[in-house]
Amino acid sequence: MAATVKCVLLQIARLSAKLAKDVQFRKKFERIIGDTQTGTNKRVLQMRALLRSAGFKSPNRVRIFNDLGETPKVVIFYDAIDAKLQSSVTLSFTFQLNPGP
């Protein structure tokens, strides 16, 4: 059963706060996104494992973009149910590395 929209929004807010405050977690998060030597599927599994180990609900989908010429980023998707509208929705969180030299 999917979580409610409120639960997912709280989950995304917790993740955003953890990335802002926990330097060690953020470095691990950035290392997975910026890794060009490891295949995308393995990096997705690493990202899921990192999120679970930090106490977050495992996302329904994870997309990592790290093509040549693009700034590396990850999009984390959670499916949720809007109880009032009685419909299914997908909420996402995007994290992009700062472009730099």
DSSP file (Angstrom, degrees, kcal/mol; ACC not computed):
  #  RESIDUE AA STRUCTURE BP1 BP2  ACC     N-H-->O    O-->H-N    N-H-->O    O-->H-N    TCO  KAPPA ALPHA  PHI   PSI    X-CA   Y-CA   Z-CA
    1    1 A M              0   0    0      0, 0.0     2,-0.1     0, 0.0    80,-0.0   0.000 360.0 360.0 360.0 135.9    0.0    0.0    0.0
    2    2 A A        -     0   0    0      1,-0.1    78,-0.2    78,-0.1    79,-0.0  -0.361 360.0-110.0 -74.3 154.4    1.3    3.4   -0.9
    3    3 A A  E     -a   80   0A   0     76,-0.8    78,-2.4     1,-0.1     2,-0.1  -0.292  37.5 -95.8 -76.4 166.3    1.9    6.1    1.7
    4    4 A T  E  >  -a   81   0A   0     76,-0.2     4,-2.1     1,-0.1     5,-0.2  -0.429  32.1-111.5 -79.0 161.2   -0.2    9.2    2.1
    5    5 A V  H  > S+     0   0    0     76,-1.3     4,-2.7     1,-0.2     5,-0.2   0.893 118.6  54.9 -58.9 -41.0    0.9   12.4    0.4
    6    6 A K  H  > S+     0   0    0      1,-0.2     4,-2.1     2,-0.2    -1,-0.2   0.918 107.7  48.6 -60.7 -44.5    1.5   13.9    3.9
    7    7 A C  H  > S+     0   0    0      1,-0.2     4,-2.1     2,-0.2    -1,-0.2   0.906 112.7  47.8 -62.4 -42.4    3.9   11.1    4.8
    8    8 A V  H  X S+     0   0    0     -4,-2.1     4,-2.5     2,-0.2    -2,-0.2   0.903 110.1  51.6 -67.9 -40.7    5.8   11.4    1.6
    9    9 A L  H  X S+     0   0    0     -4,-2.7     4,-2.2     1,-0.2    -1,-0.2   0.895 110.6  49.0 -63.1 -38.5    6.1   15.2    1.9
   10   10 A L  H  X S+     0   0    0     -4,-2.1     4,-2.4    -5,-0.2    -1,-0.2   0.893 110.1  52.1 -65.2 -39.0    7.5   14.7    5.4
   11   11 A Q  H  X S+     0   0    0     -4,-2.1     4,-2.2     2,-0.2    -2,-0.2   0.919 110.8  46.9 -61.5 -45.5    9.9   12.1    4.1
   12   12 A I  H  X S+     0   0    0     -4,-2.5     4,-2.4     2,-0.2    -2,-0.2   0.886 111.4  51.5 -65.8 -39.5   11.2   14.5    1.4
   13   13 A A  H  X S+     0   0    0     -4,-2.2     4,-2.3     2,-0.2    -2,-0.2   0.899 109.7  50.0 -64.2 -40.6   11.5   17.3    4.0
   14   14 A R  H  X S+     0   0    0     -4,-2.4     4,-2.5     2,-0.2    -2,-0.2   0.905 111.0  49.5 -62.8 -41.9   13.5   15.1    6.3
   15   15 A L  H  X S+     0   0    0     -4,-2.2     4,-2.3     2,-0.2    -2,-0.2   0.917 110.8  49.3 -64.0 -43.7   15.8   14.1    3.4
   16   16 A S  H  X S+     0   0    0     -4,-2.4     4,-1.6     1,-0.2    -2,-0.2   0.911 112.6  47.7 -61.7 -43.6   16.3   17.7    2.4
   17   17 A A  H  X S+     0   0    0     -4,-2.3     4,-2.0     2,-0.2     5,-0.3   0.896 110.7  51.5 -65.1 -40.7   17.2   18.7    6.0
   18   18 A K  H  X S+     0   0    0     -4,-2.5     4,-2.8     1,-0.2     8,-0.3   0.899 109.1  50.3 -65.3 -40.0   19.6   15.7    6.3
   19   19 A L  H  < S+     0   0    0     -4,-2.3    -1,-0.2     1,-0.2    -2,-0.2   0.853 113.1  47.4 -65.0 -33.2   21.4   16.8    3.1
   20   20 A A  H  < S+     0   0    0     -4,-1.6    -2,-0.2    -5,-0.2    -1,-0.2   0.834 125.0  27.3 -75.6 -33.0   21.7   20.3    4.5
   21   21 A K  H  < S+     0   0    0     -4,-2.0     2,-0.9     1,-0.2    -2,-0.2   0.794 105.7  70.0-103.1 -33.4   22.9   19.4    7.9
   22   22 A D     X  -     0   0    0     -4,-2.8     4,-2.4    -5,-0.3     5,-0.2  -0.766  53.9-176.4 -98.2 100.2   24.8   16.0    7.7
   23   23 A V  H  > S+     0   0    0     -2,-0.9     4,-2.4     1,-0.2    -1,-0.2   0.890  83.0  51.3 -63.2 -42.5   28.1   16.6    5.9
   24   24 A Q  H  > S+     0   0    0      2,-0.2     4,-1.9     1,-0.2    -1,-0.2   0.922 112.1  46.4 -63.7 -44.3   29.1   12.9    5.9
   25   25 A F  H  > S+     0   0    0      1,-0.2     4,-2.6     2,-0.2    -1,-0.2   0.916 112.2  51.4 -62.4 -43.7   25.7   11.8    4.5
   26   26 A R  H  X S+     0   0    0     -4,-2.4     4,-2.9    -8,-0.3     5,-0.2   0.896 107.9  51.8 -62.6 -40.3   25.8   14.5    1.8
   27   27 A K  H  X S+     0   0    0     -4,-2.4     4,-2.4     2,-0.2    -1,-0.2   0.906 111.4  46.9 -63.8 -41.3   29.3   13.5    0.7
   28   28 A K  H  X S+     0   0    0     -4,-1.9     4,-1.9     2,-0.2    -2,-0.2   0.922 113.1  49.8 -63.3 -43.5   28.2    9.8    0.3
   29   29 A F  H  X S+     0   0    0     -4,-2.6     4,-1.7     1,-0.2    -2,-0.2   0.926 114.2  44.3 -59.6 -48.2   25.1   11.0   -1.6
   30   30 A E  H  X S+     0   0    0     -4,-2.9     4,-2.7     1,-0.2    -1,-0.2   0.857 108.9  57.2 -67.3 -36.4   27.2   13.2   -3.9
   31   31 A R  H  X S+     0   0    0     -4,-2.4     4,-0.9    -5,-0.2    -1,-0.2   0.899 107.3  48.2 -62.9 -40.8   29.8   10.5   -4.4
   32   32 A I  H  < S+     0   0    0     -4,-1.9     3,-0.4     1,-0.2    -1,-0.2   0.923 114.4  46.1 -65.1 -43.9   27.2    8.1   -5.7
   33   33 A I  H  < S+     0   0    0     -4,-1.7    -2,-0.2     1,-0.2    -1,-0.2   0.915 116.3  43.8 -65.8 -43.6   25.7   10.7   -8.1
   34   34 A G  H  < S+     0   0    0     -4,-2.7     2,-0.4    -5,-0.1    -1,-0.2   0.524  82.4 116.4 -83.3  -6.5   29.1   11.9   -9.4
   35   35 A D     <  +     0   0    0     -4,-0.9     8,-0.1    -3,-0.4    -4,-0.0  -0.495  33.1 173.7 -68.4 117.8   30.6    8.4   -9.9
   36   36 A T  S    S+     0   0    0     -2,-0.4    -1,-0.2     1,-0.1     4,-0.1   0.530  71.3  64.0-101.0  -8.0   31.3    7.8  -13.6
   37   37 A Q  S    S+     0   0    0      2,-0.1     2,-0.3     0, 0.0    -1,-0.1   0.738  91.7  71.5 -86.2 -23.9   33.1    4.5  -13.2
   38   38 A T  S    S-     0   0    0     -6,-0.1     5,-0.0     1,-0.1     0, 0.0  -0.716  89.9-106.9 -97.0 143.4   30.2    2.6  -11.8
   39   39 A G     >  -     0   0    0     -2,-0.3     4,-2.0     1,-0.1     5,-0.2  -0.230  27.4-114.7 -65.4 156.9   27.2    1.6  -13.9
   40   40 A T  H  > S+     0   0    0      1,-0.2     4,-2.4     2,-0.2     5,-0.2   0.890 113.3  54.4 -62.0 -42.0   23.9    3.3  -13.4
   41   41 A N  H  > S+     0   0    0      1,-0.2     4,-2.0     2,-0.2    -1,-0.2   0.909 109.6  47.4 -60.8 -41.7   22.1    0.3  -12.1
   42   42 A K  H  > S+     0   0    0      1,-0.2     4,-2.4     2,-0.2    -1,-0.2   0.891 111.0  51.5 -67.0 -38.4   24.7   -0.3   -9.4
   43   43 A R  H  X S+     0   0    0     -4,-2.0     4,-2.5     2,-0.2    -2,-0.2   0.873 107.6  52.9 -66.7 -35.9   24.5    3.4   -8.4
   44   44 A V  H  X S+     0   0    0     -4,-2.4     4,-2.4     2,-0.2    -1,-0.2   0.923 110.4  47.6 -62.9 -43.6   20.7    3.2   -8.1
   45   45 A L  H  X S+     0   0    0     -4,-2.0     4,-2.3     1,-0.2    -2,-0.2   0.894 111.6  50.7 -63.8 -39.5   21.1    0.2   -5.8
   46   46 A Q  H  X S+     0   0    0     -4,-2.4     4,-2.5     2,-0.2    -2,-0.2   0.896 110.3  49.8 -63.9 -40.1   23.8    2.1   -3.8
   47   47 A M  H  X S+     0   0    0     -4,-2.5     4,-2.4     2,-0.2    -2,-0.2   0.921 111.0  48.6 -65.6 -44.0   21.4    5.2   -3.5
   48   48 A R  H  X S+     0   0    0     -4,-2.4     4,-2.5     1,-0.2    -2,-0.2   0.919 112.9  48.5 -60.3 -43.6   18.5    3.0   -2.3
   49   49 A A  H  X S+     0   0    0     -4,-2.3     4,-2.6     2,-0.2    -2,-0.2   0.898 110.6  50.8 -65.0 -40.7   20.8    1.3    0.3
   50   50 A L  H  X S+     0   0    0     -4,-2.5     4,-1.3     2,-0.2    -1,-0.2   0.924 111.5  47.5 -62.6 -44.3   22.1    4.7    1.5
   51   51 A L  H  <>S+     0   0    0     -4,-2.4     5,-2.7     1,-0.2     3,-0.2   0.920 113.7  47.1 -63.7 -44.1   18.6    6.0    2.0
   52   52 A R  H ><5S+     0   0    0     -4,-2.5     3,-1.6     1,-0.2    -2,-0.2   0.908 110.1  52.7 -64.0 -41.4   17.4    2.9    3.8
   53   53 A S  H 3<5S+     0   0    0     -4,-2.6    -1,-0.2     1,-0.3    -2,-0.2   0.775 106.5  54.3 -67.3 -23.7   20.5    2.9    6.1
   54   54 A A  T 3<5S-     0   0    0     -4,-1.3    -1,-0.3    -3,-0.2    -2,-0.2   0.388 126.1-100.7 -89.5   3.4   19.8    6.5    7.0
   55   55 A G  T < 5S+     0   0    0     -3,-1.6     2,-0.3     1,-0.3    -3,-0.2   0.618  77.4 135.2  92.2  13.6   16.2    5.6    8.0
   56   56 A F      < -     0   0    0     -5,-2.7    -1,-0.3    -6,-0.2     2,-0.2  -0.654  62.6-102.0 -95.0 153.2   14.3    6.7    5.0
   57   57 A K        -     0   0    0     -2,-0.3    -1,-0.1     1,-0.1    -5,-0.0  -0.489  46.8-103.0 -66.7 138.2   11.6    4.7    3.2
   58   58 A S        -     0   0    0     -2,-0.2    -1,-0.1     1,-0.1   -10,-0.1  -0.466  41.9-118.5 -65.3 130.1   12.9    3.1    0.1
   59   59 A P        -     0   0    0      0, 0.0    19,-0.2     0, 0.0     3,-0.1  -0.257   6.7-129.2 -69.5 157.9   11.8    5.1   -3.0
   60   60 A N  S    S+     0   0    0     17,-1.7     2,-0.3     1,-0.3    18,-0.2   0.814  91.8   8.5 -73.4 -30.7    9.6    3.6   -5.7
   61   61 A R  E     -B   77   0A   0     16,-1.5    16,-3.0     2,-0.0     2,-0.4  -0.995  60.5-166.1-151.5 145.3   12.0    4.8   -8.4
   62   62 A V  E     -B   76   0A   0     -2,-0.3     2,-0.4    14,-0.2    14,-0.2  -0.997   6.4-171.7-133.6 128.8   15.4    6.4   -8.5
   63   63 A R  E     -B   75   0A   0     12,-2.6    12,-2.8    -2,-0.4     2,-0.5  -0.986   3.4-166.0-121.1 129.6   16.9    8.0  -11.7
   64   64 A I  E     -B   74   0A   0     -2,-0.4     2,-0.5    10,-0.2    10,-0.2  -0.970   2.2-165.4-116.6 125.1   20.5    9.2  -11.9
   65   65 A F  E     +B   73   0A   0      8,-3.0     8,-2.4    -2,-0.5    -2,-0.0  -0.944  27.5 145.0-111.7 121.4   21.6   11.5  -14.7
   66   66 A N        +     0   0    0     -2,-0.5     2,-0.1     6,-0.2     3,-0.1  -0.236  21.3 153.1-150.3  50.1   25.3   11.8  -15.3
   67   67 A D    >   -     0   0    0      4,-0.1     3,-1.9     1,-0.1     2,-0.1  -0.385  56.8 -81.0 -80.9 161.7   25.8   12.2  -19.0
   68   68 A L  T 3  S+     0   0    0      1,-0.3    -1,-0.1    -2,-0.1     3,-0.1  -0.393 118.6  16.7 -61.3 134.8   28.6   14.0  -20.6
   69   69 A G  T 3  S+     0   0    0      1,-0.3     2,-0.3    -2,-0.1    -1,-0.3   0.331 106.7 104.2  84.5  -7.8   28.0   17.8  -20.6
   70   70 A E  S <  S-     0   0    0     -3,-1.9    -1,-0.3     3,-0.0     3,-0.0  -0.778  77.3-114.6-105.0 150.7   25.3   17.5  -18.0
   71   71 A T        -     0   0    0     -2,-0.3    -4,-0.1    -3,-0.1    -6,-0.1  -0.727  45.1-108.0 -78.2 126.5   25.5   18.4  -14.3
   72   72 A P        +     0   0    0      0, 0.0    25,-2.7     0, 0.0     2,-0.3  -0.259  51.5 162.6 -58.7 138.7   25.0   15.2  -12.4
   73   73 A K  E     -BC  65  96A   0     -8,-2.4    -8,-3.0    23,-0.2     2,-0.4  -0.981  28.4-144.5-152.3 162.2   21.7   14.9  -10.6
   74   74 A V  E     -BC  64  95A   0     21,-2.6    21,-2.7    -2,-0.3     2,-0.5  -0.983   5.8-158.9-129.1 142.2   19.4   12.3   -9.0
   75   75 A V  E     -BC  63  94A   0    -12,-2.8   -12,-2.6    -2,-0.4     2,-0.5  -0.990   8.9-162.4-121.3 124.0   15.6   12.3   -9.0
   76   76 A I  E     -BC  62  93A   0     17,-2.9    17,-2.2    -2,-0.5     2,-0.4  -0.925   8.3-160.2-110.6 125.3   13.9   10.2   -6.2
   77   77 A F  E     -BC  61  92A   0    -16,-3.0   -17,-1.7    -2,-0.5   -16,-1.5  -0.860  10.1-174.4-111.6 138.4   10.3    9.3   -6.7
   78   78 A Y  E     - C   0  91A   0     13,-3.0    13,-3.0    -2,-0.4     2,-0.3  -0.998  18.4-139.6-127.1 132.7    7.7    8.2   -4.2
   79   79 A D  E     + C   0  90A   0     -2,-0.4   -76,-0.8    11,-0.2     2,-0.3  -0.705  31.1 173.4 -86.0 143.2    4.2    7.0   -5.0
   80   80 A A  E     -aC   3  89A   0      9,-3.1     9,-2.9    -2,-0.3     2,-0.5  -0.942  29.6-125.1-145.9 165.1    1.4    8.3   -2.7
   81   81 A I  E     -aC   4  88A   0    -78,-2.4   -76,-1.3    -2,-0.3     2,-0.9  -0.969  15.0-143.0-116.8 127.5   -2.3    8.3   -2.2
   82   82 A D  E  >> - C   0  87A   0      5,-3.1     4,-1.8    -2,-0.5     5,-1.2  -0.805  14.0-163.4 -87.4 108.0   -4.2   11.5   -1.8
   83   83 A A  T  45S+     0   0    0     -2,-0.9    -1,-0.2     1,-0.2     5,-0.0   0.854  84.7  49.1 -64.6 -36.7   -6.9   10.6    0.7
   84   84 A K  T  45S+     0   0    0      1,-0.2    -1,-0.2    -3,-0.1    -2,-0.0   0.929 122.1  31.8 -71.0 -44.5   -9.1   13.5    0.0
   85   85 A L  T  45S-     0   0    0      2,-0.1    -2,-0.2     0, 0.0    -1,-0.2   0.595  99.7-136.2 -87.1 -11.2   -9.1   13.2   -3.8
   86   86 A Q  T  <5 +     0   0    0     -4,-1.8     2,-0.3     1,-0.2    -3,-0.2   0.929  61.3 122.5  52.7  51.7   -8.8    9.4   -3.6
   87   87 A S  E   < -C   82   0A   0     -5,-1.2    -5,-3.1     2,-0.0     2,-0.4  -0.959  63.9-113.3-138.5 157.5   -6.2    9.3   -6.3
   88   88 A S  E     +C   81   0A   0     -2,-0.3     2,-0.3    -7,-0.2    -7,-0.2  -0.725  36.4 177.8 -90.7 139.1   -2.7    8.1   -6.8
   89   89 A V  E     -C   80   0A   0     -9,-2.9    -9,-3.1    -2,-0.4     2,-0.5  -0.923  24.0-135.1-135.4 161.0    0.1   10.6   -7.2
   90   90 A T  E     -C   79   0A   0     -2,-0.3     2,-0.4   -11,-0.2   -11,-0.2  -0.984  18.4-166.7-119.2 126.7    3.9   10.5   -7.6
   91   91 A L  E     -C   78   0A   0    -13,-3.0   -13,-3.0    -2,-0.5     2,-0.3  -0.886   9.4-165.2-110.9 143.3    6.0   13.0   -5.7
   92   92 A S  E     -C   77   0A   0     -2,-0.4     2,-0.4   -15,-0.2   -15,-0.2  -0.916  16.8-154.9-132.9 158.0    9.7   13.5   -6.5
   93   93 A F  E     -C   76   0A   0    -17,-2.2   -17,-2.9    -2,-0.3     2,-0.5  -0.999  14.8-160.4-128.9 125.6   12.8   15.1   -5.0
   94   94 A T  E     -C   75   0A   0     -2,-0.4     2,-0.4   -19,-0.2   -19,-0.2  -0.920   7.6-175.7-112.1 132.4   15.6   16.3   -7.3
   95   95 A F  E     -C   74   0A   0    -21,-2.7   -21,-2.6    -2,-0.5     2,-0.4  -0.993   6.1-172.4-127.3 124.4   19.1   16.9   -6.1
   96   96 A Q  E     -C   73   0A   0     -2,-0.4   -23,-0.2   -23,-0.2     2,-0.1  -0.949  23.1-122.4-120.7 135.3   21.7   18.3   -8.5
   97   97 A L        -     0   0    0    -25,-2.7     3,-0.0    -2,-0.4   -26,-0.0  -0.410  36.7-103.3 -69.0 149.2   25.4   18.7   -7.9
   98   98 A N        -     0   0    0     -2,-0.1     2,-0.1     1,-0.1    -1,-0.1  -0.590  37.4-118.7 -71.9 129.2   26.8   22.2   -8.2
   99   99 A P        +     0   0    0      0, 0.0    -1,-0.1     0, 0.0   -28,-0.1  -0.467  51.7 149.1 -68.0 141.4   28.7   22.6  -11.5
  100  100 A G              0   0    0     -2,-0.1    -3,-0.0    -3,-0.0     0, 0.0  -0.956 360.0 360.0-160.9 176.1   32.3   23.4  -10.9
  101  101 A P              0   0    0      0, 0.0     0, 0.0     0, 0.0     0, 0.0   0.495 360.0 360.0 -70.3 360.0   35.8   23.1  -12.3
